[in-house]
Amino acid sequence: MPNNDPYSTGTYTADPNTGSMSGSGAGSTGARTTENVRERVSDLTSQAKEKANEFGRKSADTIDRNLDAAAGKLSSTADSLRMRAGTGNDKVRQLATTAADKLDATARYFRENHTRDMVSGMESLVRRNPGASMCAALAVGFLIGAAMKKDNRY
């Protein structure tokens, strides 16, 4: 006999010989529902990880393209600095040449390394020097905050 209770979560039938009830009740339905929810959560988690990885790859590719452009600008700035330094006194020429060499080294680093390499290098640097890294992060944050505050005045 079917169960007509509207609050029941399963169906039951009575055995006319023994009078016992059998069927699918809340226990088995609940277990199936729990398993379905777990599978769905696992699928959604996998999809989210996949999307995050894809986003990370696309972002790294975009950054790598922009790094090439930045390296070109740094090199042209270094060349310009060297040309202008030729007209100054020895001390100015020496400082300008040193600055241009640093710009060229940075441009070369940008060209030779991918974003992933830079991130892993930064991670190892932070692990080796956590205190100095924290101070540097605080200083950069302070400078960015000061710059943003200054921009908001206008």
SVG drawing of the C-alpha trace seen along z (x, -y; Angstrom):
<svg xmlns="http://www.w3.org/2000/svg" viewBox="-2 -69 87 83">
<polyline fill="none" stroke="black" stroke-width="0.4" points="0.0,0.0 1.5,-3.3 2.3,-5.9 0.0,-8.9 1.7,-11.0 2.6,-14.4 5.5,-14.8 7.1,-11.5 10.4,-11.4 9.9,-7.9 7.4,-5.3 6.4,-2.3 4.4,0.9 3.0,3.3 3.5,7.0 0.1,8.6 1.6,11.9 3.8,10.4 2.4,6.9 5.8,5.4 6.6,2.3 9.3,2.0 10.4,-0.6 12.6,-3.5 12.6,-5.9 14.5,-8.9 17.6,-6.9 18.3,-5.7 17.0,-8.8 19.1,-11.0 22.2,-8.9 21.7,-9.3 21.0,-13.0 24.1,-13.5 26.2,-11.6 24.7,-13.6 25.6,-16.8 29.1,-15.6 29.6,-14.8 28.1,-18.1 30.4,-20.0 33.4,-18.0 32.5,-18.8 32.0,-22.5 35.3,-22.6 37.1,-21.0 35.5,-23.4 36.5,-26.4 40.1,-25.2 40.2,-24.7 38.8,-28.2 41.3,-29.7 44.2,-27.9 43.0,-29.1 42.7,-32.7 46.1,-32.5 47.6,-31.2 45.9,-33.9 47.0,-36.6 50.6,-35.4 50.6,-35.4 49.2,-39.0 51.8,-40.1 54.6,-38.5 53.5,-40.4 53.4,-43.6 56.8,-42.8 58.3,-42.7 56.8,-46.2 58.2,-47.5 61.6,-46.0 61.6,-47.9 60.7,-51.2 63.4,-50.6 66.1,-50.0 65.1,-53.1 65.2,-55.1 68.6,-53.8 69.9,-54.7 68.4,-58.2 70.0,-58.6 73.4,-57.6 73.1,-60.1 72.2,-62.9 74.8,-62.0 77.6,-62.5 77.1,-66.3 77.5,-66.5 80.5,-66.6 82.2,-63.4 80.2,-62.8 76.8,-63.3 78.0,-61.1 79.1,-58.4 75.7,-58.5 73.7,-58.5 75.7,-55.6 75.2,-53.6 71.5,-54.3 71.3,-53.3 73.2,-50.1 70.6,-49.3 67.7,-50.0 69.3,-47.7 69.8,-45.0 66.1,-45.3 65.0,-45.2 67.2,-42.1 65.7,-40.4 62.2,-41.1 63.0,-39.6 64.8,-36.5 62.3,-35.6 58.6,-34.7 56.1,-35.8 56.2,-32.3 60.0,-32.6 59.7,-36.0 57.0,-34.9 58.9,-31.9 62.0,-34.0 60.1,-36.5 58.7,-33.7 62.1,-32.3 63.4,-35.8 60.6,-36.3 61.2,-33.0 64.9,-33.7 64.3,-37.2 60.8,-37.5 61.6,-40.5 63.1,-42.6 60.3,-41.5 57.7,-42.6 59.4,-46.0 59.6,-46.4 55.9,-45.5 54.9,-48.0 57.0,-50.8 55.5,-50.1 52.0,-50.0 52.7,-53.3 53.9,-54.9 51.0,-53.7 48.6,-54.9 50.2,-58.3 50.1,-58.6 46.4,-57.6 45.6,-60.0 47.4,-62.8 45.4,-62.0 42.1,-62.1 42.6,-65.8 42.0,-67.0"/>
</svg>
